[in-house]
Amino acid sequence: MVLTESAHLDWKRKAQEAKKPIVLLSPYLTGKIPSDIIGTQYKGKIYTLFDVELFASNSSSLPLIKQLFEAGHKLFKLDRLHAKVVVEPSTFATLGSQNATTGGTQNLELSVCYTDKPQVARIHRKIQPWLKKAKPITQQMITAMEAAVKPLMKRFTKLQAECTNAQAKIDQEARLSEKKVAREKLARERAKLKSEIKHAVSLAPISAEWNRGTIKYRSDSMETSLISEKPTLLNWTVNGEDIPLKRLSRYLCVTDLGEIGWARVAGTRISMIGRGVSFQTSVFSDHPNWRIRVEAQENKLEGLPSDANLVITVTDEQQILCLVPMRFALSSYKCFSPRVGMSSQGGDPPEGKQARKWIRENLPYFGDQVVQRITRTFKYGANLTGDDARFYGEVGSTHVIRIALNGNNPYLLVKKGWRP
């Protein structure tokens, strides 16, 4: 016994090897498949439905019936037929869902092919009571059917077009509904994640002092910065300990809405808030040639798990190896299974498969190294760009600036308003 999704391929091959006439049971007949099954060596027997509606709707082909009849094959009308059976009594039999039609080669079908003689003979015996109820299809029946079907085909074609249009509207509504459900789920997941981030901030050590800044256009460009009211943004104290920030370095930054970025801190301003940052030094000791880019933009998260807020792109010196979605909530994180990342050359390189395998096997280590890198201070480089300060709000808006600690690493807290 062989299970197949393409029974027509077995039918054609077996028909060429047939030693006796083939018996075909198929409710519908279209295209070349029936002729391929029956073959030319013997005159076969074909059992099918013979209904006006089927021919008017082109579910079954009356011209094909006529062609098979004129070729000398024996055709029979078998009412209520639903089984799809092909039997050559001495060598094979198939049972399954596939009709002897063109559509049957394209649909999701499943059939079983038997070649052991006792089983083939058993199937042949099983259908004999059905075949005895069949009525021969005659030339007179074909002629009468042609006359009946011809005026109905145009009307049926029009009705089919109306049905197709109605189905398209239903499918469109279903797609819109699915998208709405997906958007609502995504909104819930992101709201939950942002709530966790804000909760983690509330539990973290936070500077007692605070600064206030206003988003302004910089005189030297059309970009904006968050300009401090105090002389410096570099000197802070947390739990009585001095926490100096390094000028022109980047720090993880969290807003009161739970948004994440990496901000460049100068003496009196914060600018270039990157939602995506690249690290050009080694992150993984086992793979020193790998580099990572971490991105938090929503458009970069499309198609990823709904509760992921970061995507890590792993590259080597020449190509993208893979993507790793991450759910990062400051005090906790979760890495999802790596997936294919399309390289500039296209396709999935062998190195990408190897990288995904290694990351899957070392997912906790991978996540730890990424989190250590993105929460740690790093120097701003010419290759690191970012959004301007409108990441925080509109030009002219005022924001409170503080710092908090994630382990030993300081990060910026920026909250819209005049006071903490």
N, C-alpha and C positions, 0 to 999 in steps of 0.2 A: 504494500500500500504506500502510495506517495501523495503527500498533501501539496497542492499547487495553487498559486494565485493567478496562473495563466494557463487555464485548461486548453485553450485553443491551440497552443503550441504542441501539447501532447496529442490533441486530436489530429492535427495535420501530419505529425510524424507517424502516429499509429495507423492512420488511413493509408499511408504509402506501403505499410507492411501487412495490410489486411489480407486475410485468406478467404474471407467470406463477406457477403454484403453487410454493411454497417446499418444499424438501427439508431436513428436520431430522434430524441424527444426534446423539443424546445418550444415553449409557448410562442416565442417571437423569432422571426427569421429576417435578417437583413445582411447586406454586404456580401463578402466573399467567403465568410466563415462556413456556411452550410455546404457550399461546393467543395471547400477544402476537406471537410469532414467526410462527405459522401465519397469523394474521389471519382475516378473515371473507370476504374478496373471492374467494378460491379455496379449494378443498379441498386441503390439503397432504398431504405424505407424511412420516411420522414413523417413524424407525428407532431402536429402543431394546432394552435387555435386558428379558427377561420371565421373571424368576426368583423363586421363592417367597421366598428369603431376603431379597431386596431389598424386597419388599412387606411382609413380616412385620416388618422392621426400620425401615420407613418411609423407607428410602433413596430409594425411588421410590414414587409414589402410584398405587395401583390405582384408586381412585375417579376420579382425573384421566384415566387411560387410558380408563376407561369413558365419561367425559364427552366426551373427544375422539372416541372411536369413535361415540358416538351423535350427535355433531355432523356426522358424515359424512366426517371425515378418514380417510385410509388409514394404518393402523398396522401395523408389521412388527416381528417378533422377529428380531434380528440377534445371534447368539451371539458372544461374545468381543469385542464392540464396546467400544472404549476411546476412539476419536477423537471429538472434538466439532466437528461441521461443520454450517454453515448455508449453503445455496446457493439463490439465485434465478438460474437458468441464464442469464438475459439481462442481469443488472445487478450482482450482487455475490455474494461468497462469504467466509465467515469460517472460520478454522482457529485452534484454540487449546485452552486447558485448561478453559474455563468450561462447565459443564453447564447445561442448561436447567432450573435448579432455583432455589428461593429461596436456598438456601445458596450457590449460585454467584455471587449478587450481593454476598455478604458476604466471600467468601474472597479470598485473594491469587491473582488470575487474570491471565493474559496471553493475548491473542488478536490475530490479524492479520486485517484486513479488506481484501479486494481488490475493486476496481471496474473495472479494465480488462478488457474482454470476452475477450481471448485467455487471460488468466490464469484468469478465472472458468470459461471453457469447459474449460480444462485440468484444473482441480480437479474439475469435474463429471464429466469422463471418467474421472478417476483412481479415483473411488469406485464406478463402475458395476459392476466385478467383485464388490465387497462386496454391493451391493444385489441382485445376482442370487442371492446365497446366502440372502437374507432370506426368512422365512416370514410370511405374513399372520397378524395377530392376529384371531381370530374371536370372535363372541359366546360360542360354546361354550367357548373357551379362557378368556375373562374370567370366565364363570360358574364354571368348574372352579377357577380360581385363587382366586376369592373364597371358595369352600368350603374350600380348602386353607389359606389364609392366616389365616382368622378364629380358629381355635383356637390358632394359633401366636403371635399378636400379643401376648397377655398375657404369655406365657412369655418372649418376646423383650424386652418392655418391662422385665420384672423383671431379665433378664440385662443389659440396657443400663444399668439403675440400678446394678447391681453393678459393671459395668465403669467407670461414671462415678465411683463411690466409690473404686475401686481406682486409677484415674488420678489422682484428687484427692490420694490419699496419696502416690503417686509424685511428683507435681508439688510437693507440700509438702516432701517429703524433698529434692528437687532444689533448691528455694528455700533450705531450711535449709543445704544443703551449699554453695550459692553464697555465702550470707551468711557461713558459717564461713570459706570461702576468702578472701572480701573482708576479714573481720576480721583474719585471719592476715596478709594482705598489708599491711593498714593498720598492724598492730602492727610488722611488719618495717620498713616505711618510716619510722615514727615513731621506732623504736629506732635506725635508721641515722642519722636526722636529729639525734636527741639526742646520739648518739655524736659526730657532726661538731661539734655545738655545744660539747660538752665538750672536744674536741680543739682547737677554736679558742681556748677559754679557756686551755688548757694552754700555748698558744703566745703568748698576749697578755702584755704587761707587767702585772705584778700587784704590789700593795702588799706591802712587806716586813712592815709591821705588820698585825695582825689584831685583831679584837674578838670578843667572845663575847656572845651574847644568848639570852634565854629567852622563849618565847612565853607571855604572860600576859594575863589579862583586864585591861582598863583600868578604873579605878575610876569613870570618868565615863560608861561605857557598857558594853553587853554584848559589844562587839567586842574583838578581841585585837590586841596589838602585839608586835613583836619588841623587847624591852627590852634595851638595852645594859648591860654590866657596867661600862664605862668612862664617864667624864663626857661624852664627845661622840662622835658619829658623823660629824662634819663635817670633821675634819682628817686628811688622808692624805698619804703620800709614795710616789711610784712612780719608781723609778730615780733616787732622790735629788732629785726635783722635787716641790715641794709641790702637792698637788691638793686644794684645798678644795671641799667640797660646799656647795650653797646650801640653807639651811634652808627647809623646807616646799616644796621643789621635787621634781619627779618625775625618777626615773632608771630607765633600763632595768635590769632585774634578772634574773639567771640563777641557777638552783639547780644543785646538784651532780647532779641528775637530768636536766638539760638543759631544764627548764621555763623559760618566758619570761613576764615580766610587767613592769609599770611601777610602782615603789614610791615612796611619799611618805616622804621622810626628814626627821625632826625632829631636835632636838638629841641625844636619847638613845633614840629609838625609830624603828622602821620600821613604817608602817601603810598601810592602804588600797592593797593591791597590786592594781592594775587588770589584769585579763586583756583588757580592752577599753578603749581610750582615744580620746577625740575631740579633734581639733585645730580650734580655732575661728578660726585665722588662715590666710591664704593659703599654700598649699603649692606651687602651680604658677603661674609668672609668666604663662603664656599664658592661664590661666583663674583669675583672681583671686577669682571668686565661688565656686569649688569648695571644698568642705571634705571632710576624710576622717575616717573612724573605723577604727581598726585593732583587730582582735580575735584573740585566741589561744585562746579556749575551744574545747574539742573539739566541743561541740554546735553551734558556729557553723561548723564545718568539714565537716559532713555534706554529701555530694553533691559535694564538691570533690575535686581530685586528691589521691590518697592521700598524697603526699609534701608537701602544703601544710600549714604550721603557722600561717599568718596569713591573714586575709581582710581586704581593704581595701574599705570601702564608700565610694563617691564620691557626694557629694550636691551640689546647689546650694542656693539659699535655700529652695526649695519642695519638692523631691522627691529620691528616690534615683535616681541616674543609672545606676550599674552596680556590680558586684562584681569585684574583682581578687584571685584567690588568689595567695599568695606562699610560697615556700620560703625561709625566713630562717635562716641558720646563722652569724650574727655576721660572720664574715670573708667570707662569700659569700651571694648571694641569687639567686633566680630568680622572675620574675613569669610567671604563666600568662595566657593570653588572657582578656580581660575577658568577663563574661557578664551577662545581664540581671539587674537587681536590682528586685524588685517594689516599686513606690512605694506610698504610702498611697492614691493614687487608683486603683491597680491598673493592669495592662497595662504596655506598654513605650512610654514617651513618646518623641517624636522627639528630644528632647535626650539621652535615653539612648543612642539609636543613634549620634548624633553623637559622644557622649563615648567610646563603645566604639571607634569608628573612629579617633578621635584617639589614644587610648591604645595601640591596636594599632600604629599608625604611629610612636609615640614610646615604646615599651615600656621601652627602657633608661633614657631620661630620667625616665620616670614612676617606675621602680623606684629610681633614684638619689635622687630627691627624697623619696620615702617613707622610704627607709632613713636618709637624713640627718635626717629629722624624728623618727623613732622612736628613734634612738640619741643624740639630743641632749637635754640637760637642758631641761625646760620647767616652767613654774610650775603648781602645783596650783591648780585653780579649783573653784568650787562645783559646776560642771557635771561634774566628773570624780570619779566614784565608783570603788569597787573592792572586792575581797574583803578580809577581814581577814587577819591574819598566819597563819591556818591554811593559807594557801597553801603555807607552808614545812613545816608539820607540826602535830602535835597540841599542845594546850595542855600546857605543862610541858616540852616538848622543847627541847633546847639546840642552838644553831647558831653556826658560825663565820662572821664577816662580814669580807669584804675588798673591795677594789675592783680593777678592771682597766681597761685603756684599749682602746677601739676607735677607732683613729685618735687624735684628741685628746679624744675623749669618754669620760668615766669611766662605768662601770656597776658595779652591785653584784653581788658573788658571795656567795651564801649556801649553806653546806654544813652538813648535819646532823652533829652530833658536838661533841666538846669541844676538838679541836685541828685545825689545818689538815691 
